[in-house]
Amino acid sequence: MSIDIKVYTGGPCMCNGYLVRGPQGYVAIDAPLGFAAWVKKTLPADACVTDLLITHQHFDHVQGAAELAAQYGCRISACMPYSTALTLEELARQSWGGGFDVEPFTVDNVLGSHDSTGDWGGLKWAAHFIPGHSTDGMAFELPEEEELFCGDILFAGAVGRTDFPGGSMAQLVRGIREKLLPRPHTTVVHSGHGPDTSIEEEILNNPYL
């Protein structure tokens, strides 16, 4: 099944934010800085954004979350409630200076630390809890369409860094092997940074797996 997916890349870490068109409206996956303005410019004036799915709350993935929610009234779903301990704003400011502030937002639908399913935008989604890069890592899959949005869990030829608080390479790799690699090999992987890849490509060529 062909599905309309749009991607925005921006913010201080060149983070990817996605728009997926469903029968009831658009679903956003992550919201980097500048994402809300791009969505407003990209979509028709009468378009509906029903939901924002957050793969994890590191600052670069959520700097546009509050603005998008205010702009469209979309519901936010994430593993855990909003927390500055998850956004890593203070750590980023100490390490790299300014430009990393996150406007507080409300997580309307707390998914919890387990796998689940959801109907967002009129599409059937599966949510996979995979910590290791972050303590709140979630990958959102459209099983029927063979599309997977995994934030910083899995990249083309790499995996997410695990040197942040609560990080664990063993936990991350185990979660990828148990929950993502068994997906159909033709599944397209949309990462939080960098280009798309596929499950088959990562099975064959990812040195971390």
C-alpha positions, 0 to 999 in steps of 0.5 A: 500500500502506497502512503504519503510521507513528507519529511522535514529536517532542521533544528540544531542537530538536523533532526528529521520530523515526519508527516504521514497522511491518513484517512482522518488527517495527518500524523506527525512523528517528532517535531524538531525546531522549525517543524510547525512552521514547515507543516503550516507552509506545506499543508493546505490551510484546512488540513488536520494534524490529528496526532504527534507521536514522539519517539523520545524527548531529547530536545532536538526531537521536541523543540517544535512540539508545543507549537505544533500542538497549539497550531493544530490541537493535535494530541501528543503520544509518548512513552512518558510524561513531559520531563526536563530530565528526558529532554536533556536541555540542561546537559546540552546547554552545559556541553554546547551552549545555547539554543536547546530550550524546549517549550513545555508541552503536555503528553496527552497519551502516555504509552508506558514502557511496553509495546502497544497499538494505536489508531492514529489518523485513521491508520493502524500503528504498532508502538515498540518500546526500545530503550538504550539510546534514551530511557523513553525510546519508542519506534512507531510502525505501520505494519500494513504499509511496512513503514517504521519510524524509529527516532534515534534507535536505528540509523543507516549503518549505525545505532543511537549513541548510548553515552547519555544518562540512562543509556545502554548499548546492550539494551539498545541492540537487544531491543533492535534485534528482538523487535525491529529486525524480525519485521519484513525485510522490505520495511522502510526505516525512517530514522531521526537523523540521516537517510532512510534505510531498510530492515534488510539493509541493516541486517546485512550491513549494520556493524552494530547488529 
